[in-house]
Amino acid sequence: MELTLHVTYTAKPGCRESFVRQVVTQGILTAIRNEAGCLAYDYYFSAQDENVVLLVERWESEAHQRVHMQQPHMADLRKLKETYIDSVRLVKVQEEDYAV
């Protein structure tokens, strides 16, 4: 079953853009998007809070996402989070949340 996660990062003041820029320039975003089972991995900036960025992850399955968390580039991402991010909130999105 497909897995969708919404990860809300609250960056240290003034660090939101630097965090995402580093994820891109270090090749981490490309590496993640090329992983088996990755359907989407996209960052969105909040219009209301200059320190908030939302990551929407979509995976073919929870197993794919678990493998993702063990990839070498995830250690690089963790280092970036230590530098630029104050807090992280993760929400697992249920399929029925989108039912019309």
C-alpha positions as CSV (number, residue, x, y, z in Angstrom):
1,M,0.0,0.0,0.0
2,E,1.3,3.5,-0.9
3,L,2.7,5.7,1.9
4,T,2.4,9.5,2.0
5,L,4.2,11.5,4.6
6,H,3.9,15.2,5.4
7,V,7.1,16.4,7.2
8,T,6.9,19.9,8.5
9,Y,10.3,21.4,9.2
10,T,10.7,24.6,11.3
11,A,14.0,26.0,10.4
12,K,16.3,28.1,12.6
13,P,15.5,31.8,11.9
14,G,16.6,32.7,8.3
15,C,17.8,29.2,7.5
16,R,14.8,27.7,5.5
17,E,16.1,28.6,2.0
18,S,19.7,27.6,2.9
19,F,18.5,24.2,4.1
20,V,16.6,23.4,0.9
21,R,19.4,24.8,-1.3
22,Q,21.9,22.5,0.4
23,V,19.6,19.5,0.0
24,V,19.6,20.3,-3.8
25,T,23.2,21.3,-4.4
26,Q,24.6,18.4,-2.4
27,G,22.6,16.0,-4.7
28,I,20.6,14.6,-1.8
29,L,17.2,15.4,-3.4
30,T,18.2,13.8,-6.7
31,A,19.5,10.7,-4.9
32,I,16.3,10.4,-3.0
33,R,14.1,10.8,-6.0
34,N,16.1,8.1,-7.8
35,E,15.5,5.6,-5.0
36,A,13.4,2.5,-5.7
37,G,9.8,3.1,-4.7
38,C,10.0,6.9,-4.5
39,L,6.9,8.4,-6.2
40,A,7.4,12.0,-5.0
41,Y,9.7,14.0,-2.7
42,D,8.9,17.7,-2.9
43,Y,9.6,20.7,-0.6
44,Y,7.1,23.6,-0.3
45,F,7.7,26.9,1.5
46,S,5.0,28.3,3.8
47,A,3.5,31.6,2.7
48,Q,2.6,32.4,6.3
49,D,5.8,31.5,8.2
50,E,9.3,32.3,6.7
51,N,10.8,29.5,8.8
52,V,8.5,26.6,7.8
53,V,9.0,24.2,4.9
54,L,6.8,21.2,4.1
55,L,8.1,18.0,2.6
56,V,5.6,15.7,0.9
57,E,7.0,12.2,0.5
58,R,5.2,9.5,-1.5
59,W,6.4,5.9,-1.5
60,E,5.2,2.8,-3.2
61,S,5.2,1.1,0.3
62,E,6.3,1.5,3.9
63,A,9.1,-1.0,3.1
64,H,10.5,1.3,0.4
65,Q,10.5,4.2,2.9
66,R,12.2,2.1,5.6
67,V,15.0,1.3,3.0
68,H,15.2,5.0,2.1
69,M,15.9,5.9,5.7
70,Q,19.0,3.7,5.7
71,Q,20.6,5.2,2.5
72,P,24.0,6.8,2.9
73,H,22.7,10.2,1.7
74,M,20.3,10.3,4.6
75,A,23.3,10.7,6.9
76,D,24.1,13.9,5.0
77,L,20.5,15.0,5.3
78,R,20.6,14.5,9.0
79,K,23.7,16.7,9.3
80,L,21.9,19.4,7.3
81,K,19.0,19.2,9.7
82,E,21.3,19.6,12.7
83,T,22.7,22.8,11.2
84,Y,19.5,24.4,9.8
85,I,16.4,22.9,11.5
86,D,14.9,23.5,15.0
87,S,12.1,21.0,14.9
88,V,10.4,18.4,12.7
89,R,6.8,17.1,12.7
90,L,5.9,14.0,10.7
91,V,2.3,13.1,9.8
92,K,1.4,9.9,8.0
93,V,-1.4,10.8,5.6
94,Q,-4.3,8.2,5.4
95,E,-5.7,7.5,1.9
96,E,-9.2,8.3,3.1
97,D,-8.1,11.9,4.0
98,Y,-8.4,12.6,0.3
99,A,-11.8,11.0,-0.2
100,V,-14.4,13.3,-1.8
